Amino acid sequence: MTQTLQTRNVTLRDLIDNFKLELVQDEQFFREWQDDLPIISETEKEFLNQVNGGYFNLINYPPLLEKAIQIAILGPVLFVGGFFLPPFHIRAEKSIEIAAEDEGIIIRGQADLVLLKEGFWVLAIESKENAFSVEVGLAQLLTYMLADPHLNQPGFGLIVAGGSFMFIKLLRGDHNRYARSRIFAISNPGNELYDVLAILKRLGQV
C-alpha cells in the first residue's frame, strides 16, 4: 500500500531510508559557497546594513513569523542580488511530488520559493520563523531539491530561519549525496548578509 507524506512531516530518516540520502562531510564536495565569490559593492553593503537593522527592529516586536522574514529579510536580499530580473525569475509555493516506488512512499508539498534561470532551478528556498533553527527545515528543503527535474545538474538550496542562513548542495544518482555550508547569522558581529549575498550571486553564476 502506498503511503503519502506531506513535506512538513518528512524527516531526514525518511529520506535516508527511502531515497538513499547521504551526508558528505568532505570539504571539497561543496566548494561553491567558499571559492570565487564575487565582491559586494559599497552600495550593496549599505542596502544590506538597512536589512540588518530591520531584522533587529523586527525581533523587538515578537513573534517574528515566516511571512515577515520573507518580506523584510529574504525578499530584500534577493532584490539587491538582482534575482527578480532576467535571466532569473521566482516561483512561490511551487507544488512538488517525489516517489520512492520500491518503498511505496510518495511525498507531496509546496516549496516556499524556487529561483529559476531559463527553466533551471538555481535555488530552492525554505524559510522558517524565528522560533525554528535551520535544522528544522533541512529535511523539507532536501525533499524539494530531490524533486528538481534536472537530474544531471547539482542542486542548491537555502534555508532561512529567522536571521540564520544555511546553503545546501545535492548531487543525485544511485545515492543522493548532500553537503551543508556553515550557518550564517545576522546576530553575529559584523554583517554576515554580505556573505549570504556573495554566495547567492556565486550560485546564480553556476
C-alpha positions as CSV (number, residue, x, y, z in Angstrom):
1,M,0.0,0.0,0.0
2,T,1.3,3.4,-1.0
3,Q,2.0,5.8,1.9
4,T,1.7,9.6,1.2
5,L,3.5,12.1,3.3
6,Q,3.5,15.9,3.4
7,T,6.9,17.6,3.2
8,R,6.3,19.3,6.6
9,N,6.2,15.8,8.2
10,V,9.2,14.3,6.4
11,T,12.3,13.6,8.5
12,L,15.9,13.1,7.4
13,R,15.5,9.4,8.4
14,D,12.6,9.1,5.9
15,L,14.9,10.5,3.1
16,I,17.9,8.3,4.2
17,D,15.8,5.1,4.2
18,N,13.6,5.7,1.2
19,F,15.8,7.9,-1.1
20,K,19.3,6.8,-0.3
21,L,20.3,10.2,1.0
22,E,23.9,10.5,2.3
23,L,25.6,13.4,4.1
24,V,29.0,14.3,2.6
25,Q,31.5,15.8,5.0
26,D,34.4,16.2,2.6
27,E,35.0,19.9,2.3
28,Q,35.9,19.5,-1.4
29,F,32.3,18.4,-2.3
30,F,30.7,21.8,-1.8
31,R,33.3,24.5,-2.6
32,E,30.8,26.8,-4.3
33,W,29.9,28.6,-1.1
34,Q,33.6,29.3,-0.4
35,D,35.5,29.8,-3.7
36,D,35.4,32.5,-6.3
37,L,32.9,34.6,-4.5
38,P,32.0,38.0,-6.2
39,I,32.9,41.3,-4.5
40,I,30.0,43.0,-2.8
41,S,29.8,46.7,-3.7
42,E,29.6,49.5,-1.1
43,T,26.1,50.3,-2.4
44,E,25.0,46.7,-1.8
45,K,26.6,46.8,1.7
46,E,24.7,50.0,2.6
47,F,21.5,48.3,1.5
48,L,22.2,45.1,3.5
49,N,23.1,47.2,6.5
50,Q,19.5,48.5,6.4
51,V,18.2,45.0,6.1
52,N,20.3,44.1,9.1
53,G,18.9,47.0,11.1
54,G,15.4,46.0,10.0
55,Y,15.9,42.5,11.5
56,F,16.9,43.9,14.9
57,N,13.8,46.1,14.8
58,L,11.6,43.1,14.0
59,I,12.8,41.0,16.9
60,N,11.8,43.8,19.3
61,Y,8.2,43.1,18.3
62,P,7.7,39.3,18.6
63,P,6.7,36.9,17.2
64,L,8.9,37.0,14.1
65,L,6.9,34.9,11.8
66,E,7.8,33.2,8.5
67,K,6.0,35.8,6.3
68,A,7.7,38.7,8.0
69,I,11.1,37.0,7.3
70,Q,10.2,36.6,3.7
71,I,9.2,40.3,3.3
72,A,11.8,42.0,5.5
73,I,14.9,39.8,5.0
74,L,14.8,37.3,2.2
75,G,13.0,39.5,-0.3
76,P,15.4,42.4,0.0
77,V,18.5,40.2,-0.2
78,L,17.1,38.6,-3.4
79,F,16.2,42.0,-4.8
80,V,19.7,43.6,-4.3
81,G,21.2,40.5,-5.8
82,G,19.2,41.1,-9.0
83,F,17.3,37.8,-8.7
84,F,14.0,39.4,-9.7
85,L,15.4,40.4,-13.1
86,P,16.1,38.4,-16.2
87,P,17.5,35.8,-16.7
88,F,16.1,34.9,-13.2
89,H,12.5,34.6,-12.1
90,I,10.8,33.5,-8.9
91,R,8.1,30.8,-8.4
92,A,6.4,31.0,-5.0
93,E,4.8,27.9,-3.3
94,K,5.7,25.6,-6.2
95,S,4.0,22.2,-5.8
96,I,6.3,19.2,-5.8
97,E,6.0,15.4,-5.6
98,I,8.6,12.7,-5.3
99,A,8.1,8.9,-5.2
100,A,10.2,6.0,-3.9
101,E,8.4,3.4,-5.9
102,D,10.2,0.4,-4.4
103,E,9.3,1.6,-0.9
104,G,5.7,2.7,-1.7
105,I,6.3,6.3,-0.5
106,I,5.0,9.5,-2.1
107,I,5.9,12.9,-0.7
108,R,4.0,16.0,-1.7
109,G,4.3,19.6,-0.6
110,Q,5.0,23.2,-1.7
111,A,8.4,24.9,-1.8
112,D,8.3,28.4,-0.3
113,L,10.3,29.8,-3.2
114,V,12.1,28.4,-6.3
115,L,14.6,30.6,-8.1
116,L,14.8,29.7,-11.7
117,K,17.1,30.6,-14.6
118,E,15.9,29.8,-18.0
119,G,13.9,26.9,-16.6
120,F,16.7,25.6,-14.5
121,W,16.3,25.5,-10.7
122,V,19.1,27.7,-9.4
123,L,17.9,27.5,-5.8
124,A,15.1,26.1,-3.7
125,I,14.5,28.3,-0.7
126,E,12.7,27.2,2.5
127,S,12.0,29.8,5.2
128,K,11.0,29.3,8.8
129,E,10.0,31.6,11.6
130,N,12.5,32.8,14.2
131,A,11.5,30.1,16.7
132,F,12.9,27.4,14.5
133,S,16.5,26.5,13.8
134,V,17.8,25.9,10.2
135,E,17.9,22.2,11.2
136,V,14.1,22.0,11.3
137,G,13.8,23.0,7.6
138,L,16.6,20.7,6.3
139,A,14.6,17.6,5.5
140,Q,11.8,19.7,3.9
141,L,14.3,21.6,1.7
142,L,16.1,18.4,0.7
143,T,12.7,16.9,-0.4
144,Y,12.2,19.9,-2.7
145,M,15.7,19.5,-4.1
146,L,15.1,15.8,-4.8
147,A,12.1,16.8,-6.9
148,D,14.2,19.0,-9.2
149,P,13.7,17.7,-12.7
150,H,17.3,18.4,-13.8
151,L,18.8,15.1,-12.7
152,N,22.3,15.7,-14.3
153,Q,23.0,19.0,-12.6
154,P,23.9,19.8,-9.0
155,G,21.1,21.3,-7.0
156,F,21.4,24.1,-4.5
157,G,19.2,25.2,-1.7
158,L,18.9,27.8,1.1
159,I,17.3,27.5,4.4
160,V,16.3,30.8,6.2
161,A,15.2,30.5,9.8
162,G,14.8,33.9,11.4
163,G,18.2,35.6,11.0
164,S,20.1,32.4,10.2
165,F,21.0,31.1,6.7
166,M,22.4,27.7,5.5
167,F,23.2,26.6,2.0
168,I,22.8,23.1,0.7
169,K,24.3,21.2,-2.3
170,L,22.7,18.0,-3.6
171,L,24.0,15.6,-6.2
172,R,21.6,12.9,-7.3
173,G,22.4,9.4,-8.5
174,D,22.3,5.8,-7.3
175,H,22.9,7.5,-3.9
176,N,21.8,11.1,-3.3
177,R,24.6,13.0,-1.7
178,Y,24.3,16.4,0.0
179,A,26.5,18.8,2.0
180,R,25.9,21.9,4.0
181,S,27.6,25.2,4.4
182,R,28.3,26.8,7.7
183,I,25.4,28.7,9.3
184,F,25.4,32.5,8.7
185,A,23.6,34.5,11.3
186,I,22.6,38.2,11.3
187,S,23.1,38.2,15.1
188,N,26.9,37.5,14.6
189,P,29.3,40.5,14.8
190,G,29.6,42.3,11.5
191,N,27.0,41.8,8.8
192,E,27.0,38.2,7.5
193,L,24.4,39.2,4.9
194,Y,27.4,40.2,2.9
195,D,28.5,36.6,2.8
196,V,24.9,35.4,2.1
197,L,24.6,37.7,-0.9
198,A,28.0,36.8,-2.3
199,I,27.2,33.1,-2.1
200,L,23.8,33.7,-3.8
201,K,25.5,35.5,-6.6
202,R,28.0,32.7,-7.0
203,L,25.3,30.0,-7.2
204,G,23.5,32.2,-9.7
205,Q,26.5,32.0,-11.9
206,V,26.8,28.2,-11.5
